[in-house]
Amino acid sequence: MPVELTLTLDATSAKPLQVQVFDQVREIILEGKLKAGMALPPSRLLAERLGISRNTVITAYERLAAEGYVKARGTAGLFVESIPPDSLVLIQRGGQPLTNGPVPDAVGEPLLCFAGSPGGGGDRPERDFWVGRSDPAGFPLRIWRRIVNRLLSQETAFLTDYCDPAGLPDLRAAVSTHLRRARAVAVSEDQVVVTTGGQDALNLVFNLLRSHTRQLCIENPCYLGASLIFRSAGMTVHPVPVDGDGLRTDLLPTDRGSLLYVTPSHQFPTGAIMPLTQRLELLRWAEETNSFIVEDDYDSDFRYDGPPLTALAGLDGGRRVFYVGTFSKSVGAGLRIGYATVPRMFWDEARMLKARMSNGQAWLEQAALAAFIDEGHFDRHLRRLRQIYKSRRDCLVRSLRETFDDPVILGSESGLHLVWRLPEGFPPARKIQIEARERGIGVYALSSGAAYHFDPEARDDMLVFGYSSLTEAQIQSAVRELRAISEDAG
Ligand SMILES: Cc1ncc(COP(=O)(O)O)c(C=O)c1O
């Protein structure tokens, strides 16, 4: 016996009548007022009662059947299904909204992403020198929107199908062209694996090489993201000190079978640039000790002074260097796109590993980025950003020099951050960081600025300044205030 359905339709609403019928019947089913096995009223009857066309009711019924709320039983009509589809996915209907439960103790320190990032909770200081942040105002939104709209109007199969686990071939080809031109790294697209940012690329390479490796050598201080991977690996870790020329090659261990992580083009965090002789020394070491090198070239798209430097992977000729890159600095970290290049003999293994880890990357961002590079927008975007960031870098260096006596500034030739080594007698960097924060300024000691030092007693005398996402006026006013801040902290 079909039940009576009480529906209230509004002919003046922008919502079509068939959608109103569908929504209301669905709601009645989900509320349990129409139980499993009960019949819906025949479409003709319901249409007459509601004073609407029968086709409107049929369309709503067809959708209810297509989405699994009701099922036809021959000519007997439509009957409510026992498990409405929403019950499979909704954990709780009505009642109290779901919460995440008690908030665990705040981490207190920013990790790899700043706690004040969108969705990260917490507030960003008004003038924030958080390291390596590409300028939100510099994102090429208009072009990106145009490309994404075009892609979505042309392609849909890619949204439902799997992509190559190593990444979209168009993007891999675009990356290999860019690397050849900009970094003298001669890799083919069949040596590039697209990843979820640089962090995922580091994980991929590490997992690929752990069985070929006895110990891990890493710069000290180093990038926190790399140290998180290496320290959790349970392998012997050999920290290698860094000086003004980057990693001390003379202090590398001579045992065979190491994996070395380096940032030669802009050491993270100190900003040191490794000279060519030392790069060649590294390659010789790798050859002699049968070791491999992970070269993290995270911000090399930005070089302001002097000629471009050939990457280690370019000097190596594809034998022992695994190159890791990211679009987090050049386009935006929210894209989560990076890549690793691997020597040819590791290609099949790397592709299989990526399939095992995540079976590839989301199509839309990859396709949009490939088009962005291929159509020349990426090169133009980089040229524009380089000018903006160079002016900001100049402004920061000038302001520091005008405000403090002979400040020792490190790593300002390239990248998105520099380091001010505090003079003797100055308060510790962490103390300045805390005082500055009180005044809405974010400057960071190494331990809070995505860096890691293996010696907890190391001198706390470096302040990291990411300058790329502040205006020149913000930079000037913040540095002016830093003078009083450092005096108060002393
Ligand atoms: C030294 C270094 N390596 C790699 C990365 C990778 O970043 P992402 O995972 O955002 O691509 C970063 C990001 O700040 C970095 O500073």
The ligand as an SDF file (V2000), in Angstrom:
LIG
                    3D

 16 16  0  0  0  0  0  0  0  0999 V2000
   65.4830   22.8640    1.5730 C   0  0  0  0  0  0  0  0  0  0  0  0
   64.1210   22.5010    1.1280 C   0  0  0  0  0  0  0  0  0  0  0  0
   63.9590   21.3650    0.4670 N   0  0  0  0  0  0  0  0  0  0  0  0
   62.7620   20.9670    0.0250 C   0  0  0  0  0  0  0  0  0  0  0  0
   61.6370   21.7160    0.2580 C   0  0  0  0  0  0  0  0  0  0  0  0
   60.3980   21.1300   -0.2840 C   0  0  0  0  0  0  0  0  0  0  0  0
   59.2590   21.7800   -0.1770 O   0  0  0  0  0  0  0  0  0  0  0  0
   57.8800   21.2210   -0.6960 P   0  0  0  0  0  0  0  0  0  0  0  0
   57.6370   19.8930   -0.0670 O   0  0  0  0  0  0  0  0  0  0  0  0
   56.9350   22.2680   -0.2650 O   0  0  0  0  0  0  0  0  0  0  0  0
   57.9480   21.1380   -2.1760 O   0  0  0  0  0  0  0  0  0  0  0  0
   61.7530   22.9230    0.9800 C   0  0  0  0  0  0  0  0  0  0  0  0
   60.6010   23.7420    1.3100 C   0  0  0  0  0  0  0  0  0  0  0  0
   60.6460   24.7350    1.9730 O   0  0  0  0  0  0  0  0  0  0  0  0
   63.0370   23.3230    1.4190 C   0  0  0  0  0  0  0  0  0  0  0  0
   63.2160   24.4610    2.0970 O   0  0  0  0  0  0  0  0  0  0  0  0
  1  2  1  0
  2  3  1  0
  2 15  2  0
  3  4  2  0
  4  5  1  0
  5  6  1  0
  5 12  2  0
  6  7  1  0
  7  8  1  0
  8  9  2  0
  8 10  1  0
  8 11  1  0
 12 13  1  0
 12 15  1  0
 13 14  2  0
 15 16  1  0
M  END
$$$$
